[in-house]
Amino acid sequence: MTQHDIELRPYGPTAGREHPTGPAKRPKTLTVDLHNHMRTPESDALVKPHLPQDFHPSVGVASYLTKHVNNQGYKASYEVLDVSMEDEVSNFINNSAPFDILINNAGTNRPAKLIDTKIEDFVYVMSLNVRSVISLTRLVVKKMLDSNIKGSIINVSSQMGHVGGPNRTTYCTSKFAIEGFTKSLAIELGPEGIRVNTICPTFIKTPMTEPFLKDDDFKKATIGMIPLGRLGEVTDLMGPFVFLASDASSLMTGSSVLVDGLSLIHISEPTRRRGI
C-alpha cells in the first residue's frame, strides 16, 4: 500500500476559501493512497473512472487516473512515495503547496496469536499503520496551519479499531491507536477549523484480503457476520470519503464512520473462532 500514494491537484470550482495570497483561486489539493483502485475525489470533482478489466493497482495507476482527471477538465499530478520513508515524504510535503484534504490509507496486517507474533512483525505493522500516519499528518497539518487552511483529515481505520479478535492483537492495537490519535487530534485542531475523522470498513475485497477469501469456509463465515449478506467493495467507501472531505460533514470531527454492513454488532461465534 505504501507504493501508491498520489497527489491530485484538481483545478475546478472552489468553495471561496480565503488564502494568504487572496481569495481562494488556489487549486485545492488532495493526497490519496490509491492502492486497491481507490478513487478518492475532491469534494467538488467526483472522480470515478471505469477501469479496464486488466487494470492492476501496481501498473499505471497514477498515470491512468491523472489522465482521467485531466480529461474531465481538471488538472492532476502525482508523486509515487513510500510513506514509511520519512525523509522522502518530508521532502515532498515541504516542497509542495499546502493540502486541503489528507487521506491516510496505507496499512497492513500480519495475523497471528500473540504468543506466535514475532516482534519484527509487530514493529512492521505499527510502523506502517501508526507511525507513518502520524509522521505524514504532522507534516501536512503544519503547512495547513501556516497557510490558515480549514481542511479535512481522514484516517482509514477499521471495524477492528472498535472490537477485539483472536489473531488480531497487533492489528487491533494499531487501529485502536488510530482511533485515539484521531480523537485527540480533532480536539487539538478543532479551533483551527481542521476536522479529523476515521472511516472504519468491514472486510473489503482487495488484493490484501484476497488470500484470506480463497478459503471458502473463511469467506462464508465472513459474509455470515454481515447482515447485508455480502463483502464490501472499494466503491462502497467512495461515498463516505466524499462526505468527510466535503462541507457536508462540516460539523463532524473526532467521529468514526462505520462502513461495515452492521457486522460490528453482528459477529457470529464461528467467525470469532476463526479469528476474523
Solvent accessible surface area in square Angstrom, and as a share of the most:
residue,aa,sasa,rsa
1,M,47,0.21
2,T,18,0.10
3,Q,91,0.40
4,H,25,0.11
5,D,12,0.06
6,I,3,0.01
7,E,7,0.03
8,L,9,0.04
9,R,46,0.17
10,P,9,0.06
11,Y,104,0.40
12,G,32,0.31
13,P,91,0.58
14,T,56,0.33
15,A,58,0.45
16,G,51,0.49
17,R,55,0.20
18,E,124,0.56
19,H,30,0.13
20,P,92,0.58
21,T,120,0.70
22,G,23,0.22
23,P,95,0.59
24,A,14,0.11
25,K,176,0.75
26,R,48,0.17
27,P,28,0.18
28,K,16,0.07
29,T,0,0.00
30,L,0,0.00
31,T,10,0.06
32,V,1,0.00
33,D,3,0.02
34,L,1,0.01
35,H,26,0.11
36,N,9,0.05
37,H,55,0.25
38,M,8,0.03
39,R,27,0.10
40,T,2,0.01
41,P,1,0.00
42,E,5,0.02
43,S,35,0.23
44,D,52,0.27
45,A,8,0.06
46,L,117,0.58
47,V,14,0.08
48,K,91,0.39
49,P,5,0.03
50,H,175,0.78
51,L,40,0.20
52,P,61,0.38
53,Q,194,0.86
54,D,128,0.66
55,F,26,0.11
56,H,94,0.42
57,P,7,0.04
58,S,67,0.43
59,V,106,0.61
60,G,39,0.38
61,V,9,0.05
62,A,8,0.06
63,S,57,0.36
64,Y,72,0.27
65,L,5,0.02
66,T,16,0.09
67,K,133,0.56
68,H,43,0.19
69,V,3,0.02
70,N,62,0.32
71,N,104,0.54
72,Q,104,0.46
73,G,64,0.62
74,Y,50,0.19
75,K,121,0.51
76,A,8,0.06
77,S,45,0.29
78,Y,90,0.34
79,E,76,0.34
80,V,84,0.49
81,L,22,0.11
82,D,31,0.16
83,V,12,0.07
84,S,53,0.34
85,M,96,0.43
86,E,58,0.26
87,D,114,0.59
88,E,86,0.39
89,V,6,0.03
90,S,28,0.18
91,N,92,0.47
92,F,33,0.14
93,I,1,0.01
94,N,87,0.45
95,N,129,0.66
96,S,14,0.09
97,A,40,0.31
98,P,18,0.11
99,F,2,0.01
100,D,0,0.00
101,I,1,0.01
102,L,0,0.00
103,I,3,0.02
104,N,9,0.05
105,N,16,0.08
106,A,12,0.09
107,G,8,0.08
108,T,21,0.12
109,N,32,0.16
110,R,103,0.38
111,P,50,0.32
112,A,30,0.23
113,K,122,0.52
114,L,124,0.62
115,I,158,0.80
116,D,91,0.47
117,T,32,0.18
118,K,126,0.53
119,I,123,0.62
120,E,102,0.46
121,D,32,0.17
122,F,69,0.29
123,V,85,0.49
124,Y,98,0.37
125,V,1,0.00
126,M,40,0.18
127,S,37,0.24
128,L,9,0.04
129,N,1,0.01
130,V,18,0.10
131,R,148,0.54
132,S,5,0.03
133,V,9,0.05
134,I,70,0.35
135,S,16,0.10
136,L,14,0.07
137,T,2,0.01
138,R,157,0.57
139,L,20,0.10
140,V,0,0.00
141,V,14,0.08
142,K,128,0.54
143,K,42,0.18
144,M,0,0.00
145,L,75,0.37
146,D,101,0.52
147,S,17,0.11
148,N,98,0.50
149,I,7,0.04
150,K,113,0.48
151,G,5,0.05
152,S,2,0.01
153,I,0,0.00
154,I,0,0.00
155,N,1,0.01
156,V,23,0.13
157,S,4,0.03
158,S,9,0.06
159,Q,6,0.02
160,M,11,0.05
161,G,3,0.03
162,H,65,0.29
163,V,35,0.20
164,G,59,0.56
165,G,20,0.19
166,P,65,0.41
167,N,44,0.23
168,R,15,0.05
169,T,57,0.33
170,T,10,0.06
171,Y,32,0.12
172,C,11,0.07
173,T,62,0.36
174,S,0,0.00
175,K,11,0.05
176,F,103,0.43
177,A,36,0.28
178,I,3,0.01
179,E,12,0.05
180,G,38,0.37
181,F,40,0.16
182,T,1,0.00
183,K,91,0.39
184,S,63,0.40
185,L,20,0.10
186,A,5,0.04
187,I,138,0.70
188,E,118,0.53
189,L,9,0.04
190,G,36,0.34
191,P,114,0.72
192,E,82,0.37
193,G,29,0.28
194,I,1,0.01
195,R,30,0.11
196,V,0,0.00
197,N,0,0.00
198,T,0,0.00
199,I,0,0.00
200,C,0,0.00
201,P,13,0.08
202,T,15,0.09
203,F,27,0.11
204,I,16,0.08
205,K,89,0.38
206,T,21,0.12
207,P,61,0.38
208,M,66,0.30
209,T,16,0.09
210,E,92,0.41
211,P,85,0.54
212,F,65,0.27
213,L,22,0.11
214,K,148,0.63
215,D,60,0.31
216,D,112,0.58
217,D,94,0.49
218,F,15,0.06
219,K,79,0.33
220,K,159,0.67
221,A,15,0.11
222,T,0,0.00
223,I,50,0.25
224,G,46,0.44
225,M,1,0.00
226,I,7,0.03
227,P,63,0.40
228,L,131,0.65
229,G,46,0.44
230,R,117,0.43
231,L,9,0.04
232,G,7,0.07
233,E,65,0.29
234,V,17,0.10
235,T,64,0.37
236,D,45,0.23
237,L,6,0.03
238,M,6,0.03
239,G,46,0.44
240,P,25,0.16
241,F,0,0.00
242,V,40,0.23
243,F,77,0.32
244,L,0,0.00
245,A,2,0.02
246,S,16,0.10
247,D,91,0.47
248,A,78,0.60
249,S,2,0.01
250,S,74,0.48
251,L,177,0.88
252,M,52,0.23
253,T,60,0.35
254,G,17,0.17
255,S,35,0.23
256,S,35,0.22
257,V,32,0.19
258,L,75,0.37
259,V,29,0.17
260,D,12,0.06
261,G,23,0.22
262,L,98,0.49
263,S,0,0.00
264,L,31,0.15
265,I,132,0.67
266,H,91,0.41
267,I,34,0.17
268,S,36,0.23
269,E,89,0.40
270,P,65,0.41
271,T,1,0.00
272,R,105,0.38
273,R,175,0.64
274,R,103,0.37
275,G,1,0.01
276,I,12,0.06
